[in-house]
Structure formats: C-alpha cells, structure tokens
Amino acid sequence: MSFDFESAPSFDLVPTVDSSTDYAAVDAPLVDSTPTVAPPVEAKPTNYANIVLPGDFPDPTIAKIGNTYWASATSAEWGPVFPMFKSDNLVDWELVTHVFPGQLPDWCDANFWAPEIFYEGGKTFIYYTARKKNGPLCVAVASADQPEGPYTDHGPLVGQRLGSIDGFPVRDEHGDLYLVWKEDGNSKKKPTPIWAQRINEKRMGLVGKKVELFRNTEKWEGCLVEGSAIVRHDEYFYMFYAGNGCCGKCCNYATGVARAKSLLGPWEKCPQNPILDKNKTWKCPGHGTVAEYEGRWFLLHHAYYTDSHEFVGRQGILSEFTWNAEGWPEFDGRSPQAAPLPDLSVLNVTDNFTSNQLAQTWQWPVGEQPEAGVSDGQLLLTASPVGLGAMVAQRTFAATYKAVTTLDFANLAPGTFAGIGAIGDHANTLSLMAGDQSLQLWHVKGGKQECLTKIAVESCKNLSLRLEVWGGQRYRFSYSADGLTWIAMPTESFAINGTYLPPWDRGIRIALLAQGPATSTVAFNHFSLRNKR
C-alpha cells in the first residue's frame, strides 16, 4: 500500500448514497500487502500539508531521537496500546511497534490517552494517561533503552480526585525537569487548571509542590484547556494547548498558545487565540506536538475530516507555522493545512494472511487480546463465548467503503459463529455472523443485542461475507458461496441505520469475529477493505 500525497489533484470527498452502485462486481486482483501507514519516497518531500497518520490517531506526539522522528497517539479502548511510528521527514511514517503490544500494566484498565515521547540520557520515556482500576485518570510513565522498546512500566506519577491527564515533560530555564498536566475538572463541571511539578532525576516520580500555570478563562476555551505541548523559542516558553469540546459530532475544539519567560509563569495567552481553528476541510483541530524540520516549524495535531467526521475519527495531520513580528506562532489562515486525500485507494487494505504473524495494524478491545495466529494463508482466531466473541479489527479511513472476508465455513464447529462487523464499542455494533448452517444479522445498540434477520444457508467449503457502508450511516450485509454471486441479507429497508455506532471519542473499526466455545478455532482466508468516494 502506498501513499502519494503530492502527485494527484485534490478533490472533495463527499459521501453519497447510491443504490445503483454495482458492488457485486469482483475487485481486480491486488498485490497482497501488510497494511502500513505510509510508503518510502524517492526524494525528500517539500509539501508538508498532508494527512500523515490517516485513520483514528488522536492526540499525536512527536519527538526527534538522533536523526529519526518518532510519533505515537492515543489508543483509547483499542489494543495494542500506543503505536510507535518512525520517520525521517515528518510525512512518511512506518509503524514499528507498540509501547504495550500485549499485556497491559497491572494498575490500569482503560482510557489509554495522550502519550508523550521524551528522550534523555540514552533512554526513551513515554508519559501517558490511563485510568486506575476502580480509580481516577492518572498520568504514568514507561521507559525503554531504545524507542522501539521493549518498554517497562513504572506506574502513575499523579492521579488527582478529578483525574489527571495529558502529561508533558519539559525542562525549565534552570534545567530542572517538570511534568505539566491538566486536572480533569470538566468531567465534574469544574475548572481545568494546568499544573506543573518537578520530576525526580530518575524521571519516574514527582517531587516538591505543584504550581498552577493557568486555567480555562477565555470564552473560546469553553469548559476546558488541555493537551499541553511546550517548546522553547528565543526568550520564551510557548505552550500550544487545546480548548473546548474535543470529540464527536458536536465538537468545537481549537488550538491556542500561551507564553512565559519562566516555565512556572506568569503565562500570557495570545490575543489572537485560537490560532488554529476549523475550515471547510478539517474540524476541531487540536492536541498536538511541535516539531522542527530543516528550519521549518510544524504542529502534528489531530482533526476530523469534515466528510467522514466521527465515523473515521480524529486523524493526524501536519500544519506549518511561522513566528510573527510579535513573537507569536502563526498558522496560515489560522486553519489546518492538509489537503483532502486525492485517491482513497492508497488506503485500501488487503490481507491474505501470507505472513508468519498477524500484521501490526490489527487491533482488539483493550484487555481482550485474542488468541490469534497466521498459518498457511489463514487467520486462526480462537473463539470466545462472551458477547460478540473474540475479535481482531482494522481502522477505517473513509465514511463510504466495502469490507469483505472469506471464512472456512465447512469446518466451523457446531455452536460457533464467525463473521464480520462494524464496531463502535462493545455496546454498539452491527455484524453478520455465520454458524449452525445459518446466517444472522446481529444488532447491538446501547448494550441491547438482538437478531434482526436469520436465514438458512447451504453447506459450502468457503463462505464470503461483505459489509458495505455509505456515508458512515447506512450499512448493508451480503454473502456469497462462490465469491462471485452476492446475495443481500434481507432487511426491512435497503440498508440498516448505523449512525448510532461511533463512541464520542473513537472511529468505527471493521472486525473479524469468532463467537463460541473457547475450544473452537475459526479460520479466515482473506480480508479486504476498499474505500469509496
């Protein structure tokens, strides 16, 4: 899979509902590839107005280690937790590993947000947010001898009663290391102070007293300020921060900046705030980290693409800024600069399971890593009797797309169901499941599960299942015994309304599912995801 952001002309990607589209046509043969985030390029690019982390990658962070840039992003409720990408030009990113590729730290179980990469003394530190089991949100730290890991977790540094999130490590004007974080007061309708407190020399604990830097006081900031990212330029520390509502259909996030000559203040907010706001292409830009490349300054931040919005999630984009005569950072037009992706097919995914292990782009619900392996061109997924069962999932990249899988139907054990589904979270899903010589449409909304349709299906060796989505809102499932002739599952209308699927903070995933006794294994022969205009 390749990403050529510069050669093709731009166009607006407008999701449409077209019942005349012939989705029954078989795709032309495609080269089997392990899904990656970005391709190599022949020469250093000069255009940085790009989607660099397409798909659901909120709260991106970036750090330069040696001659290589490293990036990560929020994982939320999907494992493996905290992807680690590398790049030599800020545009083309390779997924290398994850901070927590398997087992999670013992102390936490949810809300894996806002990692920050910090390199010092030959070690890489990841300061991150997670929720303590039966407790508050905390800022914690993990470390490794090299950025690709393996990482050792050292537990939480701070977890206030209202919650502590978005930790950012920075050295002050005297060389002392501090953690800057947000107290999550908005979760309880309280103010959201930004705090700073010294980190000990082992970089794994807080010492001394915390100091408030500032809080949400301006109208545009709404109920919160958060997502601090601090850089020193000339005589000032500059804090890029986000304000207002981050997520979902009604978000109004934007980016501001404040500065101070001393890390502990006093801090002055820019009179032109917000310095980065929505435009026709991108909505709710915020929570980023600053990077400098060849004398140019960039903010790697997230935003919703307006034509796919909450159905895909918050994507990682670069916006370049300069320093104006008053010493403030300034974005051209105060808008995100990434152009719409001209060719969505570069984000298509094909996996024929020919590798010797599961591709790193597959995900699963946090804390529910399935027993999954690849052998002889098949994904072997051990079933689970709980809920929808075991699952592995892929991010989506557009609001209109087609996903297909083929499963070994002949060897499906009695009482075991396997299929494909659109997953918002455990409580909100749509899936087509095959088992016990039947096909069933499973509908889960608000945690309530029902079977919308059930039909008998004749025995066959392989059974192909297809999910088609229009505009993130309408969902249709079909099946084929020969991979050529597709039969739509009967429903009351042409398509099922799936507008309820996305959680407030995440995009939709497409999952392969195995539900049944833990003694059963389901074999999938193929998976593809085709993005549509």
Order of alpha helices (4+ residues) and beta strands (2+ residues): beta-beta-beta-beta-beta-beta-beta-beta-beta-beta-beta-beta-beta-beta-beta-beta-beta-beta-beta-beta-alpha-beta-beta-beta-beta-beta-beta-beta-beta-beta-beta-beta-beta-beta-beta-beta-beta-beta-beta
